[in-house]
Amino acid sequence: MWGRRVFSSQALKAPEGSRVKLYGWIHSIRDLGKVCFLILRDKEGFIQLVASPLTMKDEDFALVKRLRREFVVSVEGVVKRSEKAPGGAEVHAERLEVLNEAHVPPHLEPDRRLKLDLEVRLDERMLDLRRPESYAVFKICHVVLSAARGYLEAQGFMEVHTPKLIATATEGGAALFPVAYFEREAFLAQSPQLYKEQLAAVFERVYEIGPLFRAEESQTNRHLAEYVGIDVEAAFADEEDVMEVLEGMVKRVVEEVVSKCRRELEVLGRELEVPSTPFRRLSYDDALGILERRGIKVEWGQDLTTEAERALGEEFRGPFFIVDWPSCLKPFYIKPKDDDPSRSYSFDLMYGWLEVASGGRRIHKLDELVDRMRRQGLSPEGF
């Protein structure tokens, strides 16, 4: 009796002689005449199929001879251990059904090591997604978000979802995408900041994972018009509390990726080292001092250039925080320091030379918040 469908990873671990049913795509074909070796691909990976007249009916073997790459098939067969087979096992096919045919241009075959332009890849996105590199990116993203959710849930945070059509800017100075909202103008949200602050005043610990939009006309790989962000907000907490949560989440995420995505990291040619906590804290002033010693001049009150961020990334391997930023560089809701209002209770998390997160203590007094908005040229009525 044939059982329910199994994945390639399950078939590879099945005992010798197990009867299995597989679904997937034909990834490669090696036709040796009276025997054909096929590589079947599914969401779990690859497995070798052996097809011959010795185990198949004539009509099924005739189907094997007609197979082309990317045909969608179902296969029933018996698991055999084999040191020569990828993964140490193969399936000797007994039945085969073609569920759908495919006709793929040679230059678009998923395992071709060609560097195609992004425009070509997006035009043929269905095929591009089947490339091992594309699959690896999606798998790692899934593990990252799953690990982040699990960590935040364990820390007592509740997941929320905020509006993505908004009436005004959340981050002062951030470029907005306008949207026709019936007879009014609205914008795509570039941050859930103001919403999550209201929610934290009720639920204390909240987080959101969702799409964000920035209308920044830039062609660099550091700017995205649309991306998925992880936003966290906590009541009765200061910036040190938030940094502790953040570094714990980053460590957990990297642990999960290293544990569950070894094959995907190999495909992408990447190695990840699990960071130790706590992460280094580096003040903005100390960062400027280090940069000056390296011959990079940044005036106090200026943001760090890409050159400066790269230099700091070379100085400190792994993740580190830059804290105590000038108030003029931070959004209106970040609280200035009590003993020196020119500086703020804020941080940026750097991973190498990339800024991956930012945060800080919020202003919780209305009069202070309104004053700060006006100092930054914002109208409180718009919020």
N, C-alpha and C positions, 0 to 999 in steps of 0.2 A: 504494500500500500504506500502510495506517495503521501507524505504529510504536507503541512503548510509550508509556504515559501520560507526559505532561510536566506540570510545574507552571506556574502562571500566569506566574511570573517568567521561566521559560525561554521560554515562548511569546512574551512581550513582547520578548525579545532575538533571537528566531528571524528568519532572513532572510525577506524578502517572498516569498510563495508557498509557504512551508513548510506541510506538512500535519501537523496536530497532533491529539492526543487528550487531552482534559481531563476531570477529575472534580472535582466540588465541589458547592457549595450555591448556589441562586439567591438573590442578595443583594437585587437590585432589578429591576423590570420597567418598561419604558416601551413601551406598545403603541400604535403609530401606524397600525394597520390592516393594511396590506400589508407592513409591516416592524416588527419588534420588536427593541428594544435591551435586552439582558439584561446584568446585571453578575454574573459568576460569582466566587465566593469559594472559595479553598482555603487551605492552610496557609501559602502564600507571599504571599498578597495578593489582588488583584482584577484581573480582565480583562474587557473588554467583548466581548460576543457580538452579532453581527448575524444575525438570522434573517429570511428572506423566502422566498416561493415560487420565487424565481428560482434559489436555490441548494439548496432542500430539496424532498424528495418531499412530496406532499400530506399523507400520514399523519404525517410528522415535524413539518410546520408546524402541523398540528392539535394535536399534543402541546404545541407551544410556546404555543398559545393557552390551554391548560389549566393552564399553569404558575402556581404561587403561590410566594410567598417561602418560602425554606428547603427547597423541594423539592431532593432529592438527584439529580443528573443526571450522565450522561456525554455529552460533546459531541465530535464530530469535525468539523474544518473547516480552513480555509486562512487563514494569517496575512496580514493586509493592514496596511501602514503607514498611519497616520492621525493628523494633528496634533490633530484634535478628540477623539480617543479618549483616555481616561485611560491614561497610560503610553506614549502615542505609537503604539500598535498595537491591533488588534482581530482577532477571529477570525470569519470569515464561516462560519456553521454550515452543514454539509451533512447531518449525521445527529445525532439526539438520542434519548437513552433516559432515561426516568424510572426511577431506581433505588429511590426511596422518596418517598412524599408526606409533606407536613407540614401541620399546621393550627395556626398560631400566633396567639394572641390579639393584637390590634393593639397593646396597651400593652406587650407583651413582645417586640416585634420588635427585633432586635439593634441597629439603627442609630437607634432612637428616642431623642431627647435628653431622656429623662425621668429624674428622680432618684428611683429606686425605693428603698424601704426595704430594708435588708439582709435582713430576714426574707423578703421577697418574692423577692429575688434568689437566696437560698439554696434556697427552695422550688422555684424554676425554674432550678436551677443549669445544666442542660444548655444552656438558651438564654442564660443570663447569660454563660457562657464564650465565647459567640460575639460578644459585644460587643467592639469594637476595644480598649476600655480593659482589659478582662479579658485578652484575647489578649496585649496589650502587656506586662502584668505577668508573665505566664508566660514570654514570650520573653526578657525582661530577666533573670528569675531563672535561666533556662537558661544564658544567656551569662555571668552572674556566676559560677555554679558551675563552668562549663567553664573559664573563665579562671583561677579560683582553683586548680583542679586542675592545670592546665597549669603555672602558676607554681611551685606547691609541688613538683611532680614534677621540674621543672628545677633546683630547689634541693636535690634529693636526699632529699625526704621520701617515705615509703611510706604508702599509704592503708591504714587498718585499720578494723575494725568491732568495737565493744565491746557488751556486754550492755545491754539496755534495761529489763530487770527486775532490780532490785537489792534488797539486803537492808536498806540503811540510807542515810542522807543523805550525799551527796558534799560539798555546800556547806552549811556550818553555817548554820542559820536559814532555809534555802530550803524553801518549802512543797512537800510531796510528795503525789502522787496514790497512795493505797493501792490495791492489787490483791489479790484473793483468789488465792493461789498454792497450789492444792490445800488442805491444812489449815494453811497458814502464811500470814502476811501479807508481801507484797512491795510494792515501789513502782516507779513509772515513773521512769526515770533523768532527773535534771535536769542531769547533766553526766557526761562520760566521764573526768573529771579523774584519779581514782585509777587507772583502767585504763591510761590513756595514759602515766602516769608509769612504771608497770611495763613497758610496751612500749618506752618510750624507753630504759630501762635495758638493753635488748637490741638494739633496732634503731636507736637513737640519734635518728633523725628520723622522726616519724610524724605523720599528720594523719587526722582523721575528719570527714566531712560526713554528718550524720544528724539525726534528729528528737530534740528535747529537750522536757521537760515541766516546767512550773512551775504549781503549784496556787495562783496568786495571784488573789484575788478582786478584780479591778480592771476598771473599764470604760474606762480610758484607752487611747489608741492606742499607748502605750509598753509595755504589758504584754500578753504572749501566753501562753495556757495551753499552746500547742504551737507550736514553730517549728523551722526547720532551722538548725543551727549549724555553724560551721567551727571545729574545735578543732585546735590544733597543739601539739606538745611536742618539745623538743630537749634532748639530753644535752650536757654540756660547753659550755653556753651561759649567758650572763647576760642580764639584762633588755635591755641595749642591743642584743645580738645578735638578740633576739626582735623588738624594735621595728623593727630594720632589715628583717627578713623581712616583718613586718606591713605596713610602709609601702610596701615594694616590691610586695606582693600587691595592696594597695588601688589603687596607681597602675596596675598592669597590668589590674585588673578594670575600672576606669573607662575606660581606653584602649579596651578591647574593647567595652564598652557603647556608648561614643561612636561607635566605628567601625562596629559591626554592628547597632545598634538606633536609628538616626536616626529612622526612621519611627515606631517605638514611643515614643520620647521626645517627638516632636511630638504624637502622639495624647494623651499624658498631660500635655502642656503643661509639660514639664520641660526644663531645660538643664543640662548637666553640663560642668564644667571639669576637665580632667585636672590633678591636683595635682602640684606639684613636690616633690621629695624633697631632703634630709631634712625631715620634718615638724618644726614647732616643738615644743620641749620646755618645758613650763611646770610649775614645782614647785607642789605643793599649797599651800605657804605663800605663794608669789607669787600664786596664784589668789585666795586669801583677801584679799590686799592689793588686788588689782584690784577685787574685789567690794566691798570696804569703800569704795573711792574712788567707786564707783557707787551707794553708799547701801544696799548689801545686806550685812547682818551675818551671818556664819557663824562660830560658835565653833570653835576648833581642836579637831579630833577628831570633828566632826560631818560627815556626808555632805552633798554639795551638793544643794540643793533644785532643783526644776525652774526656779524663777525665777533661781537662780544659774547654772544651766547655760545658760539662754537668754541671760543677760547676757554670759557668756564667749563664747558663739557669735556674739554681735554684735561682740565685741571682736576676735575672730580668725576671719576668714573661711577656710573650708576646714578640712581635718583638722589636729588638733594633739593632742599628748600631755599629760596631766597626770601628773606623776611624783612619787615620794617620798611616797606616801600614809601617813597614820597607820596603824600596825600594827593598831590596834583596828578599823579599817574593812575589813580584808582577811581572806580565809579563812586557816585555820590553817596551810596548807602554804606560804604566802608568807613568805619569809625576812625577819626584821627586820634593820635595818642594823647592821653591826658596831660603828660608832662612836656610834649612837644608836638603841637598840632600840625607841624609841617611833615611829620611822619605818620604812618598809619599802622593799625593792627592788621597787617595783611601778609599774604605769602603767595608765591608762585612755586609750583612743583616742576622742577626740571628733570628730564630723564635724558642723560647725555646733554645734548645741546638744544633739545626741543622742550618747549613749555607744554606740559600735558594737563595742567590743572591750575586753578587759582582760587583764592578765597580770602576770608578775613572776618573779623568781628563786625557785626552790623550796628548801625546807629538805631537805638530803640526809643529815643525821645523825639517826639514830633517836631518840636521847635528847632532842635538841632538838625534834623533831617531836612526841613524846609530851608533853613539857612544854608545848608550845604548845597542843596539843589540850586538855589539862586546864585551862589558863588560860582557854580559851574555853568551858569547861563541857561539853566533849565527852568521851565515854568511849572510850579507845583500843580496848577490847574490842569495840566495835561496828563497828570497821573491820578 
